[in-house]
């Protein structure tokens, strides 16, 4: 089940799959002996310490670090229950692998999404002095999918108050429930200064929907785009919106 990106997120990196039999969960430093001397280790493109990866998620800069999350299955080299892998960098070339940020749970696998620094603490998860980082992602429920339901993809959030080193899932997830649409995923969120609201652009079948929120918890539908525009051969996965 490889996801094909139709509207890719903007980021100046390519992401390759590293094939490896070993899976480790602890933090792995970029200075670890021999790491970049491995025979098949890319030198300029990010690769996980081991295991499967695909879509990059939650790209942001905070407190002198670039953060990268990515779709990850740490147990083997094929697609499986998706996690969010996590790495940080000072220069976008050399990366330090951090422990897995988000694990699957009873609500489903952790599919693609984005992350924001809530500098004004609109969510109330931190403070203005110590602003929280909030991840917005899609829960994919494989049980509902197998049983033939349509509402198996919902949007949820998690937050961190220690620069992304540990994460707490919001107790009232999902924050945006599926209205009964099979393809309802990949939330990209950003702050819209002019209206003092968070804006979410979401892949919904062969178009996108736009939602707004004052606090990243309560979301209101605003509009949709794409019904008569662009290609309609599949889902508009991983959309982005920017000036």
C-alpha positions, 0 to 999 in steps of 0.5 A: 500500500504505497502512497502516491503523492499528487501534491507534494509538501515543499521540502529541499530533501529527497527521501529514500528507503534504507533496506536493513534487517536490524531495527533499533528504537533508541536515539542514534547520534550522527557521530556514531562510529561508522554510521555514514560509512555503511555500504548502502547509507545515503550521504546526502539524502535522509534514511532511517536508522533501519526499517521502512519509510515513506512520506515525510511529515511534520517538517518544521524549524524550532530552537535551532533545529530542523525536525523531520517526521516520516511514515515509518514501520520500524519492525521490517523493510516492508509497509506495515502499521505506520508510526511517525519516525523522528530525526533532527538536524542542524544543517539538513544533511546530517541527522540525529535519529530520535525515538519513534514519536507516535505509535499506532494505538486502538484508534488506528495506524498513524498516517501522514500529517504535519506539525506546528509550533503553537507559539501563542499557546492557542491550544493550551497545551503549553505556555507562551514561554514554552510553546507546545509543538502540535502534530496533526495526523490521520488515524487509519483504522484497519479494522473498520476498513476491513469490515467495509466501513467508510469512516476509517480515517479521522484527524487527531493531534498530539503535543510536545512541550520538550522540543519534540522529545516526548509526545502526548496524544490528545485525550479527546481525539479525533478532533475532526471526525470522518463524515463518511468518506473513504479517503479523508486524510493527510492534514497540512496545518498552518497559522493564518495571521490575517484571520488569527486562525489555524487552517487545515488543507485535507485530501478528500478523494479527488479534491481538497477540503479546507477547515479552520480552528482557533485552537487546533482542537475544534475545526469548522469546514470552510470550503473545498477546491478541485471538483472541476480542476486538475487530475481526477484519477486518484486521491489528492494525497499530501496537499499543501497550501501557501502564499 
